[in-house]
Amino acid sequence: MRRPLPRATYSVVLMSALAAGLLSGCSTSGTPSDSEPSGSGQAQARASAPASAESLGFTPRRLDLPVYDYQLSPSQYAKVAEAKQVLVTACMKRYGFSWSAPAPTIPRQDRRYGVIDLRAAQRYGYHLLPTDSSVAAESGAATPSKEEMAALTAGQLLDGDTGASRLAAGYDSPVKRVRGKAVPPGGCAQEAERKLLGRDDLRSEAGVVSRINTESFSSSMSTPAVQAVFAKWSSCMKKAGYDFPDPLKSIGSADLNVPAAPKAETALATADVKCKESVDLVAVWSRAETSIQRAMIKKKASATAAQRADNATRLRNAAEVVKKSG
């Protein structure tokens, strides 16, 4: 017997279902291969207007860190998301549902060390750059019905680390049938992931990669080299009229919930980037973190290799799915 699903849990279950497996290779911030400043990603994604790549007038700078080899890049994430949407839509159609999920918002810039593009700082401050995804579709998505959620998730959420499913809030047993038709284990979301992975076992090493991603960042900040370059950056910022001990503190001073950056924010971000460039902060920080990541990846060689193989399988199968869909 299924208890009524509280309205407030719809979005949680929905996003968990769509993200199951798909987030393999993504950072804990939920953005592919990027570490966004805390609290900025979701608010910025909703505020940013769709824009063509050409409208920026520059190519956003991206870092080159070892852990990125074990994660889906933003463009790869988009390809897998497109394929998963095709598979989920086809599955939901079996139950008579016309299903369409919001297109994922794919970040254009690498914000792991804050803003590192001068033109981005001058135009957008600490706000995220506009994306090509449809923000309108995201904000206008209808709340799924109970039957739709049952078909999508079977009342279950996937634990990617173990491959096991647990009951979602509002369910006391997995959903077996919807509209008289059998529901696959984990619903249409997990069925899609099994097809993308090419196997029934959905356990993943994405958690290992994610922890390397976040722990290396935290550890790098306390290394002597990074502490020294932070001090140089801070001294440079004081000459520009700002008093911050490190770049993350300057980001924290900005109100990222407003739709666009005010002049004071763009001025601060511009000074931030200029000081980073003057003391070679990005190069120093990335060298320190690269060393840490390589050691962590070597220690978890089996797990990281397995995750890279899974990502390659997803991409290969995703390309076939999209190709067959026409």
QUIJO-V487866 format. One record per residue. RES is the residue in one small letter. SS is DSSP state (h for helix, s for strand, l for the rest). Layout:
# QUIJO-V487866
res;ss
RES;SS
RES;SS
This chain:
# QUIJO-V487866
res;ss
m;l
r;l
r;l
p;l
l;l
p;l
r;h
a;h
t;h
y;h
s;h
v;h
v;h
l;h
m;h
s;h
a;h
l;h
a;h
a;l
g;l
l;l
l;l
s;l
g;l
c;s
s;l
t;l
s;l
g;l
t;l
p;s
s;l
d;l
s;l
e;l
p;l
s;l
g;l
s;l
g;h
q;h
a;h
q;h
a;h
r;h
a;h
s;l
a;l
p;l
a;l
s;l
a;h
e;h
s;h
l;h
g;l
f;l
t;l
p;l
r;l
r;l
l;l
d;l
l;l
p;h
v;h
y;h
d;h
y;h
q;l
l;l
s;l
p;h
s;h
q;h
y;h
a;h
k;h
v;h
a;h
e;h
a;h
k;h
q;h
v;h
l;h
v;h
t;h
a;h
c;h
m;h
k;h
r;l
y;l
g;l
f;l
s;l
w;l
s;l
a;l
p;l
a;l
p;l
t;l
i;l
p;l
r;l
q;l
d;l
r;l
r;l
y;l
g;l
v;l
i;l
d;l
l;h
r;h
a;h
a;h
q;h
r;h
y;h
g;l
y;l
h;l
l;l
l;l
p;l
t;l
d;l
s;l
s;l
v;h
a;h
a;h
e;h
s;h
g;l
a;l
a;l
t;l
p;l
s;l
k;h
e;h
e;h
m;h
a;h
a;h
l;h
t;h
a;l
g;l
q;s
l;s
l;s
d;s
g;l
d;l
t;l
g;l
a;s
s;s
r;s
l;s
a;l
a;l
g;l
y;l
d;l
s;l
p;l
v;l
k;l
r;s
v;s
r;l
g;l
k;s
a;s
v;l
p;l
p;l
g;l
g;h
c;h
a;h
q;h
e;h
a;h
e;h
r;h
k;h
l;h
l;h
g;l
r;l
d;l
d;l
l;l
r;l
s;l
e;l
a;h
g;h
v;h
v;h
s;h
r;h
i;h
n;h
t;h
e;h
s;h
f;h
s;h
s;h
s;h
m;h
s;l
t;l
p;h
a;h
v;h
q;h
a;h
v;h
f;h
a;h
k;h
w;h
s;h
s;h
c;h
m;h
k;h
k;h
a;l
g;l
y;l
d;l
f;l
p;l
d;l
p;h
l;h
k;h
s;h
i;h
g;h
s;l
a;l
d;l
l;l
n;l
v;l
p;l
a;l
a;l
p;l
k;h
a;h
e;h
t;h
a;h
l;h
a;h
t;h
a;h
d;h
v;h
k;h
c;h
k;h
e;h
s;h
v;h
d;l
l;h
v;h
a;h
v;h
w;h
s;h
r;h
a;h
e;h
t;h
s;h
i;h
q;h
r;h
a;h
m;h
i;h
k;h
k;h
k;l
a;h
s;h
a;h
t;h
a;h
a;h
q;h
r;h
a;h
d;h
n;h
a;h
t;h
r;h
l;h
r;h
n;h
a;h
a;h
e;h
v;h
v;h
k;h
k;h
s;h
g;l
